[in-house]
């Protein structure tokens, strides 16, 4: 009797569908993003507000936490925009579709925080991706893992400090999508690695990072540096 093997293409398509449905959980973010973004390439360019090389403090309280998340989402969105605009030649068609879906999610997240913060939002940040070889699939996947793992650990590290329960609910919805991204990216790097020990501890809980470590890691990829010195924790 012939044993059937899993079609890798079908497995990849299942992951792509998984990401699409994950994006639906951030419905609020999507609605706000649709009001300010179209689906053409120009909609995914940086917002042009400039950043330069100055340092921006995210502020304190819930506004500071939202700006902290907004800064990380700006970084992720800018990264995926560049990936999609100049795919490495060794990405296959389904991987390109996956990265396009992730880009759309990250842009929605960025636009959600920008709209939610209104006049309290920090300015647009200028990324520095000079350390990343966008012509290499391996380099892009490694960078994507860095950004996704950092984002999940950062959200988990400040969630307990959020005072407004509505903000906490939205943060929970967004970080759940970021965790899905992290799992998919990790699996693309190495099959079956979606729950690697470098991100999940022995109790099955995601590893968290405090603002000091997160800011230091994010600033490696930012011309406009961020600071969380105003956080009182």
Secondary structure, 3 states (H helix, E strand, C coil): CCCCCCCHHHHHHHHHHHHHHHHHCCHHHHHHHHHHCCCCHHHHCCCCCCCCCCEEECCCHHHHHHHHHHHHHHHHHHHHHHHHHCCCCCCCHHHHHHHHHHHHHHHHHHHHHHHHHHHHCCCCCCECCCCCCCCCHHHHHHHHHHHHHHHHHHHHHHHHHCCCHHHHHHHHHHHHHHHHHHHHHHHHHCCCCCCCCCCECCCCCECCCCHHHHHHHHHCCECCEEECCCCCC
